[in-house]
């Protein structure tokens, strides 16, 4: 039971394919669809966020499977002279239902601030997409003991008013654990997730108790069972391990 004493939300395992995936990748996604049987569907929700070039074909393959498709980023505007960008409305038009915002690679590589992430979250809601909003500290911030302060700042600055369990998912990803094979201790994960839950409840009341909080950062089948049992960990945002059906389904199977 979480620190709020509320029933845990149905878990979500979301795969972020990042800049990976060509047409041939549809077959691997097809294996994920094929492996998402009735027993697993009853216990855990699945989502895959492929590169923008694969949103339409993946949405077609996913039809009838109950696997959600999401974008990896969106522009704050619905349309306009923004060469190379994709709007939330365009993502929704492909049949996708989710979009990742505020991933640390966007915050770092594209200098995205909390204010920008907040605007992108509002854009996602404008297009009736679920925003998977990423937060997390760097290694220097962890070593400096400011993790919870960093999380507080990102939560306050990135989440607009009006958040609900239906339109928002939080993904806590310690930046230093993404793709490195390193993970925080279970106690560290529990502390941060419990702190996030408290902040969500303080701001959004009962809805905050129901918002799913995912853990991300080198999640794989070998450690998923342990991590996903931690209080207030309502699933995972998976990077590299989501590219292989066996690994991704292996993580989801922690709930089987």
Backbone as CSV, one residue per row, in Angstrom:
resi,resn,N_x,N_y,N_z,CA_x,CA_y,CA_z,C_x,C_y,C_z
1,UNK,0.845,-1.188,0.000,0.000,0.000,0.000,0.881,1.239,0.000
2,UNK,0.491,2.239,-0.744,1.278,3.456,-0.840,1.156,4.262,0.441
3,UNK,1.967,5.338,0.476,1.964,6.190,1.651,0.635,6.913,1.824
4,UNK,-0.188,6.968,0.787,-1.485,7.630,0.875,-2.583,6.675,1.324
5,UNK,-2.269,5.379,1.463,-3.240,4.354,1.823,-4.348,4.239,0.779
6,UNK,-4.090,4.600,-0.455,-5.049,4.455,-1.537,-4.690,3.232,-2.362
7,UNK,-5.671,2.591,-2.983,-5.360,1.450,-3.846,-4.407,1.870,-4.961
8,UNK,-3.476,0.993,-5.302,-2.527,1.330,-6.358,-3.226,1.356,-7.704
9,UNK,-2.867,2.304,-8.563,-3.436,2.327,-9.912,-2.975,1.110,-10.696
10,UNK,-3.683,0.794,-11.772,-3.232,-0.289,-12.647,-1.872,0.084,-13.216
11,UNK,-0.889,-0.799,-13.144,0.460,-0.453,-13.600,0.522,-0.177,-15.108
12,UNK,1.514,0.591,-15.491,1.789,0.904,-16.895,3.265,0.652,-17.172
13,UNK,3.538,-0.127,-18.203,4.901,-0.282,-18.702,4.948,0.414,-20.058
14,UNK,5.728,1.484,-20.148,5.827,2.273,-21.380,7.229,2.136,-21.968
15,UNK,7.299,1.891,-23.254,8.585,1.753,-23.926,8.913,2.988,-24.743
16,UNK,10.075,3.573,-24.484,10.554,4.730,-25.244,11.636,4.243,-26.208
17,UNK,11.296,4.172,-27.491,12.238,3.650,-28.485,13.294,4.680,-28.881
18,UNK,13.105,5.928,-28.462,14.065,6.983,-28.776,14.326,7.026,-30.286
19,UNK,15.553,7.304,-30.729,15.817,7.407,-32.175,16.247,6.041,-32.709
20,UNK,15.340,5.086,-32.574,15.558,3.725,-33.044,14.283,3.224,-33.703
21,UNK,14.439,2.466,-34.774,13.275,1.853,-35.394,13.061,2.274,-36.829
22,UNK,13.201,1.300,-37.742,12.889,1.487,-39.163,11.664,0.638,-39.506
23,UNK,11.285,0.586,-40.771,10.106,-0.189,-41.155,10.199,-1.634,-40.692
24,UNK,11.399,-2.185,-40.751,11.575,-3.580,-40.359,11.255,-3.814,-38.886
25,UNK,11.262,-2.732,-38.091,10.998,-2.871,-36.657,9.546,-3.228,-36.368
26,UNK,8.685,-3.071,-37.343,7.273,-3.405,-37.138,7.106,-4.861,-36.731
27,UNK,8.000,-5.724,-37.208,7.880,-7.132,-36.854,8.166,-7.352,-35.371
28,UNK,9.147,-6.631,-34.826,9.441,-6.760,-33.400,8.283,-6.216,-32.572
29,UNK,7.693,-5.104,-33.024,6.525,-4.592,-32.323,5.376,-5.590,-32.432
30,UNK,5.261,-6.237,-33.584,4.241,-7.273,-33.740,4.405,-8.393,-32.734
31,UNK,5.644,-8.707,-32.389,5.888,-9.734,-31.374,5.420,-9.277,-29.990
32,UNK,5.567,-7.968,-29.724,5.058,-7.429,-28.460,3.541,-7.553,-28.415
33,UNK,2.894,-7.191,-29.528,1.436,-7.292,-29.608,0.993,-8.741,-29.402
34,UNK,1.677,-9.665,-30.077,1.309,-11.079,-29.980,1.491,-11.628,-28.575
35,UNK,2.476,-11.094,-27.854,2.752,-11.592,-26.514,1.922,-10.969,-25.415
36,UNK,1.105,-9.987,-25.782,0.289,-9.284,-24.788,-1.061,-9.997,-24.688
37,UNK,-1.035,-11.138,-24.016,-2.228,-11.968,-23.918,-3.214,-11.491,-22.881
38,UNK,-4.326,-12.214,-22.776,-5.434,-11.807,-21.908,-5.007,-11.702,-20.451
39,UNK,-4.192,-12.644,-19.977,-3.776,-12.617,-18.572,-2.961,-11.369,-18.259
40,UNK,-2.014,-11.049,-19.158,-1.179,-9.871,-18.943,-1.993,-8.593,-19.083
41,UNK,-2.923,-8.569,-20.047,-3.767,-7.381,-20.244,-4.574,-7.057,-18.995
42,UNK,-4.962,-8.093,-18.267,-5.762,-7.875,-17.069,-4.977,-7.293,-15.915
43,UNK,-3.643,-7.351,-15.989,-2.817,-6.935,-14.868,-1.993,-5.685,-15.112
44,UNK,-1.689,-5.379,-16.386,-0.790,-4.265,-16.663,-1.123,-3.648,-18.013
45,UNK,-1.044,-2.321,-18.097,-1.196,-1.613,-19.363,0.169,-1.488,-20.032
46,UNK,0.186,-1.534,-21.357,1.416,-1.367,-22.122,1.284,-0.185,-23.079
47,UNK,2.387,0.511,-23.285,2.459,1.596,-24.272,3.827,1.560,-24.935
48,UNK,3.862,1.867,-26.210,5.121,1.979,-26.951,5.169,3.355,-27.605
49,UNK,6.298,4.048,-27.440,6.505,5.359,-28.047,7.620,5.238,-29.075
50,UNK,7.266,4.975,-30.339,8.259,4.826,-31.394,8.664,6.185,-31.942
51,UNK,9.669,6.232,-32.821,9.974,7.497,-33.490,8.785,7.952,-34.325
52,UNK,8.726,9.242,-34.613,7.564,9.808,-35.304,7.285,9.130,-36.637
53,UNK,8.340,8.660,-37.327,8.149,8.020,-38.627,7.390,6.714,-38.529
54,UNK,7.326,6.143,-37.334,6.659,4.844,-37.162,5.339,4.947,-36.394
55,UNK,4.889,6.151,-36.087,3.651,6.288,-35.335,2.462,5.663,-36.064
56,UNK,2.306,5.972,-37.337,1.154,5.450,-38.083,1.213,3.931,-38.228
57,UNK,2.326,3.356,-38.732,2.339,1.902,-38.858,2.196,1.165,-37.539
58,UNK,2.772,1.701,-36.466,2.636,1.040,-35.171,1.193,1.129,-34.679
59,UNK,0.548,2.280,-34.903,-0.851,2.429,-34.499,-1.736,1.433,-35.236
60,UNK,-1.410,1.167,-36.493,-2.176,0.187,-37.268,-1.983,-1.210,-36.699
61,UNK,-0.734,-1.573,-36.425,-0.449,-2.898,-35.863,-1.115,-3.069,-34.494
62,UNK,-1.195,-1.977,-33.740,-1.729,-2.042,-32.376,-3.246,-2.115,-32.313
63,UNK,-3.933,-1.888,-33.425,-5.391,-1.875,-33.409,-5.950,-3.150,-32.786
64,UNK,-6.819,-2.974,-31.823,-7.467,-4.106,-31.180,-6.649,-4.789,-30.111
65,UNK,-5.413,-4.345,-29.908,-4.529,-5.024,-28.956,-4.580,-4.440,-27.554
66,UNK,-5.119,-3.250,-27.416,-5.128,-2.476,-26.166,-3.743,-1.997,-25.768
67,UNK,-2.775,-2.057,-26.687,-1.481,-1.423,-26.456,-1.571,0.017,-26.943
68,UNK,-1.197,0.950,-26.091,-1.247,2.367,-26.460,0.013,2.754,-27.223
69,UNK,-0.148,3.706,-28.137,0.970,4.247,-28.902,1.153,5.713,-28.507
70,UNK,2.411,6.128,-28.383,2.672,7.505,-27.989,3.804,8.130,-28.768
71,UNK,3.811,9.452,-28.823,4.923,10.192,-29.396,6.000,10.402,-28.339
72,UNK,7.156,10.871,-28.785,8.282,11.090,-27.880,8.480,12.551,-27.514
73,UNK,7.749,13.433,-28.162,7.860,14.866,-27.912,6.787,15.555,-28.730
74,UNK,6.436,16.777,-28.376,5.502,17.554,-29.191,5.847,19.029,-29.083
75,UNK,5.420,19.799,-30.079,5.584,21.246,-30.049,4.465,21.846,-29.223
76,UNK,4.687,23.048,-28.710,3.664,23.691,-27.890,2.501,24.211,-28.730
77,UNK,2.745,24.481,-30.008,1.698,25.015,-30.896,1.015,23.877,-31.655
78,UNK,-0.201,24.125,-32.101,-0.958,23.120,-32.841,-0.521,23.018,-34.291
79,UNK,-0.001,24.106,-34.836,0.454,24.122,-36.232,1.273,25.388,-36.443
80,UNK,1.881,25.523,-37.628,2.604,26.748,-37.922,3.948,26.518,-38.562
81,UNK,4.729,27.588,-38.662,6.032,27.555,-39.332,7.104,27.080,-38.348
82,UNK,7.110,25.775,-38.107,8.051,25.177,-37.152,8.661,23.931,-37.794
83,UNK,9.567,24.182,-38.729,10.140,23.111,-39.538,10.764,22.019,-38.675
84,UNK,10.388,20.785,-38.969,10.953,19.640,-38.278,10.240,19.245,-37.010
85,UNK,9.295,20.064,-36.543,8.576,19.748,-35.306,7.294,18.988,-35.605
86,UNK,6.719,18.429,-34.555,5.450,17.711,-34.669,4.544,18.172,-33.534
87,UNK,3.299,18.455,-33.857,2.374,18.955,-32.849,1.662,17.799,-32.161
88,UNK,1.091,18.098,-31.002,0.314,17.088,-30.282,-0.878,16.637,-31.115
89,UNK,-1.460,17.590,-31.851,-2.602,17.242,-32.706,-2.191,16.270,-33.809
90,UNK,-0.990,16.448,-34.361,-0.501,15.525,-35.378,-0.279,14.125,-34.793
91,UNK,0.243,14.083,-33.582,0.437,12.788,-32.918,-0.904,12.103,-32.709
92,UNK,-1.880,12.853,-32.212,-3.208,12.275,-31.995,-3.835,11.811,-33.303
93,UNK,-3.546,12.531,-34.386,-4.109,12.199,-35.693,-3.616,10.851,-36.217
94,UNK,-2.485,10.382,-35.711,-1.966,9.070,-36.138,-2.682,7.920,-35.451
95,UNK,-3.459,8.233,-34.435,-4.090,7.181,-33.639,-3.413,6.984,-32.299
96,UNK,-2.348,7.740,-32.041,-1.649,7.656,-30.757,-2.485,8.311,-29.657
97,UNK,-2.210,7.902,-28.420,-2.973,8.407,-27.291,-2.097,9.031,-26.204
98,UNK,-0.770,8.887,-26.320,0.152,9.370,-25.298,1.278,10.174,-25.952
99,UNK,1.981,10.950,-25.140,3.195,11.606,-25.609,4.120,11.841,-24.412
100,UNK,5.398,11.571,-24.611,6.404,11.847,-23.588,6.773,13.328,-23.653
101,UNK,6.832,13.973,-22.508,7.300,15.365,-22.442,8.344,15.483,-21.335
102,UNK,9.327,16.347,-21.567,10.306,16.640,-20.534,11.350,15.575,-20.285
103,UNK,11.528,14.655,-21.242,12.575,13.649,-21.043,13.918,14.348,-20.840
104,UNK,14.770,13.766,-20.024,16.043,14.417,-19.696,16.890,14.681,-20.931
105,UNK,16.745,13.835,-21.959,17.510,14.061,-23.188,16.993,15.287,-23.934
106,UNK,15.718,15.575,-23.812,15.170,16.810,-24.381,15.582,18.012,-23.525
107,UNK,15.524,17.853,-22.212,15.908,18.944,-21.321,17.381,19.311,-21.524
108,UNK,18.225,18.293,-21.717,19.662,18.535,-21.865,20.036,18.925,-23.284
109,UNK,19.635,18.101,-24.262,20.064,18.321,-25.649,19.400,19.528,-26.291
110,UNK,18.195,19.879,-25.832,17.440,20.972,-26.449,17.128,22.094,-25.460
111,UNK,17.792,22.069,-24.320,17.665,23.141,-23.313,16.216,23.412,-22.928
112,UNK,15.428,22.363,-22.777,14.032,22.544,-22.409,13.912,22.826,-20.909
113,UNK,13.276,23.917,-20.590,13.058,24.315,-19.207,11.752,23.723,-18.680
114,UNK,11.545,23.852,-17.372,10.276,23.417,-16.803,9.104,24.161,-17.446
115,UNK,9.289,25.430,-17.755,8.211,26.212,-18.371,7.850,25.659,-19.747
116,UNK,8.856,25.265,-20.511,8.592,24.670,-21.826,7.876,23.337,-21.663
117,UNK,8.333,22.528,-20.721,7.695,21.229,-20.483,6.244,21.421,-20.061
118,UNK,6.009,22.433,-19.256,4.631,22.730,-18.839,3.763,23.071,-20.061
119,UNK,4.307,23.875,-20.958,3.558,24.246,-22.166,3.297,23.034,-23.055
120,UNK,4.256,22.131,-23.120,4.072,20.914,-23.927,3.036,19.989,-23.290
121,UNK,3.000,19.965,-21.963,1.971,19.182,-21.281,0.593,19.747,-21.584
122,UNK,0.478,21.059,-21.557,-0.792,21.700,-21.903,-1.170,21.400,-23.351
123,UNK,-0.176,21.364,-24.231,-0.439,21.028,-25.628,-0.949,19.599,-25.759
124,UNK,-0.347,18.687,-24.988,-0.795,17.293,-25.012,-2.258,17.205,-24.597
125,UNK,-2.611,17.892,-23.518,-4.000,17.858,-23.052,-4.938,18.503,-24.057
126,UNK,-4.476,19.547,-24.713,-5.296,20.205,-25.738,-5.693,19.223,-26.838
127,UNK,-4.801,18.273,-27.124,-5.047,17.278,-28.166,-5.605,15.976,-27.603
128,UNK,-6.015,16.002,-26.333,-6.568,14.817,-25.657,-5.576,13.662,-25.588
129,UNK,-4.291,14.000,-25.425,-3.266,12.987,-25.221,-2.914,12.903,-23.737
130,UNK,-2.502,11.726,-23.310,-1.965,11.552,-21.960,-0.496,11.962,-21.987
131,UNK,-0.112,12.861,-21.114,1.279,13.307,-21.030,2.051,12.408,-20.072
132,UNK,3.137,11.823,-20.563,4.065,11.087,-19.705,5.202,12.057,-19.404
133,UNK,5.136,12.680,-18.236,6.017,13.797,-17.894,7.214,13.280,-17.088
134,UNK,8.411,13.531,-17.618,9.636,13.000,-17.017,10.309,14.022,-16.105
135,UNK,10.778,13.534,-14.973,11.555,14.345,-14.045,12.710,13.494,-13.526
136,UNK,13.714,14.132,-12.947,14.813,13.366,-12.380,16.068,14.196,-12.226
137,UNK,16.921,13.763,-11.314,18.122,14.511,-10.972,19.358,13.977,-11.701
138,UNK,20.364,14.822,-11.830,21.647,14.423,-12.393,22.495,13.752,-11.302
139,UNK,23.613,13.173,-11.718,24.508,12.545,-10.748,25.048,13.579,-9.758
140,UNK,25.395,14.769,-10.271,25.916,15.818,-9.396,24.873,16.233,-8.359
141,UNK,23.621,16.320,-8.782,22.552,16.693,-7.854,22.320,15.601,-6.822
142,UNK,22.407,14.347,-7.253,22.277,13.231,-6.311,23.402,13.268,-5.283
143,UNK,24.639,13.448,-5.774,25.784,13.494,-4.861,25.712,14.698,-3.916
144,UNK,25.101,15.778,-4.404,24.986,16.977,-3.589,23.822,16.953,-2.609
145,UNK,23.037,15.878,-2.643,21.938,15.735,-1.705,20.730,16.587,-2.001
146,UNK,20.585,17.008,-3.272,19.475,17.904,-3.620,18.389,17.217,-4.445
147,UNK,18.391,15.881,-4.479,17.430,15.155,-5.306,15.996,15.597,-5.067
148,UNK,15.553,15.604,-3.821,14.154,15.935,-3.534,13.840,17.389,-3.872
149,UNK,14.793,18.270,-3.683,14.582,19.678,-4.049,14.443,19.827,-5.557
150,UNK,15.272,19.088,-6.308,15.194,19.122,-7.769,13.844,18.590,-8.230
151,UNK,13.422,17.480,-7.647,12.128,16.892,-7.996,10.996,17.869,-7.690
152,UNK,11.063,18.526,-6.540,10.034,19.512,-6.180,9.944,20.624,-7.218
153,UNK,11.099,21.141,-7.615,11.133,22.235,-8.591,10.554,21.796,-9.931
154,UNK,10.932,20.597,-10.367,10.441,20.105,-11.658,8.940,19.838,-11.619
155,UNK,8.462,19.256,-10.524,7.026,19.000,-10.401,6.239,20.303,-10.417
156,UNK,6.681,21.269,-9.624,5.962,22.541,-9.521,5.985,23.304,-10.833
157,UNK,7.118,23.255,-11.535,7.263,24.050,-12.747,6.759,23.384,-14.007
158,UNK,6.667,22.060,-14.003,6.337,21.338,-15.234,4.881,20.917,-15.345
159,UNK,4.204,20.758,-14.221,2.818,20.274,-14.254,1.854,21.451,-14.223
160,UNK,0.991,21.566,-15.236,-0.018,22.631,-15.221,-1.127,22.309,-14.215
161,UNK,-1.951,23.278,-13.927,-3.165,23.019,-13.162,-4.076,22.107,-13.986
162,UNK,-4.904,21.359,-13.303,-5.859,20.513,-14.012,-5.389,19.099,-14.250
163,UNK,-4.310,18.693,-13.609,-3.815,17.328,-13.790,-4.776,16.325,-13.161
164,UNK,-4.971,15.212,-13.857,-5.795,14.114,-13.356,-5.088,12.799,-13.637
165,UNK,-5.622,11.739,-13.056,-5.062,10.414,-13.322,-5.289,9.988,-14.764
166,UNK,-6.238,10.639,-15.438,-6.546,10.279,-16.822,-5.693,11.015,-17.839
167,UNK,-5.087,12.157,-17.447,-4.339,12.926,-18.447,-2.848,13.044,-18.136
168,UNK,-2.399,12.483,-17.001,-1.004,12.648,-16.611,-0.425,11.363,-16.046
169,UNK,0.797,11.067,-16.475,1.637,10.032,-15.870,2.969,10.698,-15.549
170,UNK,3.498,10.467,-14.365,4.823,10.979,-14.008,5.843,9.857,-14.175
171,UNK,6.976,10.157,-14.779,8.064,9.188,-14.895,9.286,9.752,-14.188
172,UNK,9.661,9.119,-13.090,10.876,9.524,-12.380,12.054,8.750,-12.956
173,UNK,12.974,9.491,-13.579,14.159,8.884,-14.181,15.411,9.603,-13.690
174,UNK,16.138,9.018,-12.738,17.419,9.615,-12.379,18.310,9.679,-13.615
175,UNK,18.732,10.867,-13.990,19.451,11.043,-15.254,20.677,10.143,-15.322
176,UNK,21.341,9.966,-14.200,22.575,9.186,-14.161,22.340,7.687,-14.312
177,UNK,21.074,7.249,-14.255,20.765,5.826,-14.373,20.259,5.443,-15.756
178,UNK,20.038,6.434,-16.624,19.452,6.149,-17.934,20.511,5.565,-18.862
179,UNK,20.320,4.315,-19.248,21.215,3.668,-20.198,22.593,3.341,-19.665
180,UNK,22.800,3.477,-18.348,24.130,3.247,-17.788,24.269,1.881,-17.131
181,UNK,23.139,1.221,-16.898,23.172,-0.028,-16.160,23.124,0.181,-14.662
182,UNK,23.187,1.444,-14.217,23.146,1.773,-12.797,21.708,2.043,-12.367
183,UNK,21.373,1.674,-11.157,20.065,2.007,-10.603,20.241,2.462,-9.161
184,UNK,19.357,3.348,-8.689,19.394,3.719,-7.278,19.046,2.502,-6.420
185,UNK,19.295,2.594,-5.149,18.868,1.525,-4.247,17.343,1.534,-4.158
186,UNK,16.777,0.405,-3.736,15.326,0.346,-3.573,14.848,1.397,-2.573
187,UNK,15.652,1.634,-1.544,15.283,2.644,-0.553,15.257,4.043,-1.179
188,UNK,16.209,4.320,-2.071,16.245,5.622,-2.747,15.017,5.798,-3.635
189,UNK,14.697,4.738,-4.391,13.526,4.802,-5.275,12.260,5.017,-4.447
190,UNK,12.126,4.272,-3.355,10.947,4.400,-2.499,10.832,5.814,-1.931
191,UNK,11.962,6.386,-1.526,11.944,7.727,-0.958,11.451,8.754,-1.973
192,UNK,11.996,8.697,-3.194,11.627,9.692,-4.202,10.188,9.495,-4.659
193,UNK,9.782,8.258,-4.903,8.403,8.019,-5.347,7.405,8.414,-4.266
194,UNK,7.721,8.116,-3.006,6.837,8.530,-1.921,6.742,10.044,-1.820
195,UNK,7.865,10.716,-2.061,7.886,12.182,-2.023,7.052,12.752,-3.176
196,UNK,7.194,12.176,-4.362,6.393,12.627,-5.507,4.908,12.455,-5.209
197,UNK,4.555,11.288,-4.644,3.148,11.041,-4.329,2.616,12.087,-3.357
198,UNK,3.380,12.390,-2.336,2.952,13.391,-1.369,2.709,14.742,-2.031
199,UNK,3.599,15.122,-2.933,3.449,16.413,-3.613,2.214,16.408,-4.522
200,UNK,1.977,15.294,-5.203,0.808,15.201,-6.085,-0.486,15.276,-5.286
201,UNK,-0.528,14.579,-4.156,-1.728,14.596,-3.322,-1.946,15.979,-2.724
202,UNK,-0.850,16.617,-2.297,-0.982,17.958,-1.710,-1.560,18.944,-2.713
203,UNK,-1.218,18.778,-3.970,-1.669,19.736,-4.984,-2.993,19.347,-5.630
204,UNK,-3.186,18.028,-5.869,-4.345,17.596,-6.659,-5.306,16.695,-5.893
205,UNK,-5.076,16.501,-4.611,-6.001,15.736,-3.788,-6.130,14.289,-4.233
206,UNK,-7.363,13.805,-4.301,-7.621,12.404,-4.644,-7.064,12.039,-6.018
207,UNK,-7.092,12.983,-6.951,-6.531,12.701,-8.276,-5.029,12.449,-8.179
208,UNK,-4.360,13.207,-7.318,-2.929,13.019,-7.148,-2.578,11.655,-6.601
209,UNK,-3.488,11.071,-5.835,-3.261,9.734,-5.292,-3.377,8.663,-6.360
210,UNK,-4.036,9.000,-7.467,-4.288,8.019,-8.525,-3.369,8.184,-9.734
211,UNK,-2.655,9.292,-9.833,-1.730,9.498,-10.948,-0.630,8.437,-10.889
212,UNK,-0.364,7.780,-12.007,0.660,6.743,-12.018,2.055,7.362,-12.029
213,UNK,2.924,6.816,-11.196,4.319,7.256,-11.118,5.190,6.094,-11.583
214,UNK,5.833,6.268,-12.721,6.685,5.223,-13.284,8.131,5.451,-12.850
215,UNK,8.877,4.365,-12.756,10.320,4.476,-12.562,11.010,4.181,-13.884
216,UNK,12.036,4.956,-14.221,12.810,4.713,-15.434,14.292,4.843,-15.159
217,UNK,15.087,4.018,-15.816,16.537,4.084,-15.648,17.123,2.699,-15.543
218,UNK,17.495,2.113,-16.697,18.116,0.792,-16.746,17.226,-0.298,-16.158
219,UNK,15.912,-0.202,-16.423,15.002,-1.271,-16.028,15.123,-2.415,-17.028
220,UNK,15.237,-3.623,-16.535,15.360,-4.809,-17.380,14.682,-5.984,-16.691
221,UNK,14.482,-7.096,-17.402,13.767,-8.216,-16.780,14.399,-8.686,-15.474
222,UNK,15.718,-8.605,-15.358,16.403,-9.128,-14.178,16.176,-8.294,-12.916
223,UNK,15.830,-7.011,-13.071,15.608,-6.190,-11.870,14.174,-5.668,-11.758
224,UNK,13.354,-5.939,-12.770,12.000,-5.380,-12.785,11.158,-5.878,-11.624
225,UNK,11.236,-7.166,-11.315,10.398,-7.718,-10.267,10.599,-7.022,-8.936
226,UNK,11.841,-6.708,-8.629,12.161,-6.061,-7.367,11.724,-4.596,-7.381
227,UNK,12.047,-3.879,-8.469,11.732,-2.457,-8.537,10.230,-2.207,-8.561
228,UNK,9.500,-3.011,-9.326,8.084,-2.751,-9.536,7.217,-3.119,-8.340
229,UNK,7.818,-3.719,-7.328,7.071,-4.016,-6.103,7.211,-2.903,-5.053
230,UNK,8.033,-1.914,-5.335,8.239,-0.824,-4.381,6.982,0.050,-4.306
231,UNK,6.646,0.494,-3.106,5.465,1.340,-2.921,5.546,2.584,-3.798
232,UNK,4.421,2.931,-4.405,4.275,4.109,-5.265,5.051,4.013,-6.571
233,UNK,5.560,2.848,-6.917,6.096,2.594,-8.257,4.991,1.896,-9.035
234,UNK,4.386,2.637,-9.949,3.201,2.148,-10.663,3.514,1.703,-12.081
235,UNK,4.745,1.246,-12.288,5.159,0.802,-13.610,6.529,1.339,-13.952
236,UNK,6.862,1.295,-15.238,8.206,1.686,-15.654,8.172,2.359,-17.019
237,UNK,9.107,3.302,-17.195,9.393,3.856,-18.514,10.706,3.216,-18.950
238,UNK,10.631,2.412,-19.998,11.733,1.535,-20.387,12.363,2.038,-21.677
239,UNK,13.689,2.115,-21.703,14.404,2.538,-22.900,14.851,1.360,-23.723
240,UNK,16.143,1.039,-23.658,16.728,0.015,-24.516,16.037,-1.332,-24.452
241,UNK,15.573,-1.723,-23.269,14.939,-3.035,-23.120,13.588,-3.114,-23.814
242,UNK,13.035,-1.969,-24.234,11.745,-2.011,-24.924,11.890,-2.318,-26.407
243,UNK,13.123,-2.335,-26.904,13.352,-2.594,-28.329,13.241,-4.065,-28.687
244,UNK,13.282,-4.932,-27.691,13.166,-6.366,-27.896,11.918,-6.870,-27.198
245,UNK,11.076,-7.566,-27.941,9.810,-8.029,-27.383,10.019,-8.877,-26.142
246,UNK,10.995,-9.777,-26.173,11.208,-10.675,-25.038,11.565,-9.898,-23.780
247,UNK,12.407,-8.869,-23.914,12.809,-8.076,-22.758,11.646,-7.228,-22.237
248,UNK,10.942,-6.575,-23.157,9.846,-5.691,-22.755,8.734,-6.488,-22.083
249,UNK,8.359,-7.610,-22.686,7.322,-8.448,-22.098,7.808,-9.101,-20.815
250,UNK,9.116,-9.347,-20.729,9.679,-9.885,-19.496,9.535,-8.927,-18.337
251,UNK,9.688,-7.634,-18.621,9.489,-6.619,-17.586,8.019,-6.576,-17.171
252,UNK,7.132,-6.579,-18.152,5.696,-6.553,-17.855,5.268,-7.788,-17.056
253,UNK,5.952,-8.901,-17.308,5.608,-10.152,-16.644,5.883,-10.128,-15.146
254,UNK,6.573,-9.082,-14.677,6.772,-8.941,-13.228,5.436,-8.847,-12.509
255,UNK,4.382,-8.455,-13.232,3.050,-8.348,-12.640,2.213,-9.597,-12.858
256,UNK,2.736,-10.573,-13.596,1.961,-11.781,-13.902,1.849,-12.695,-12.688
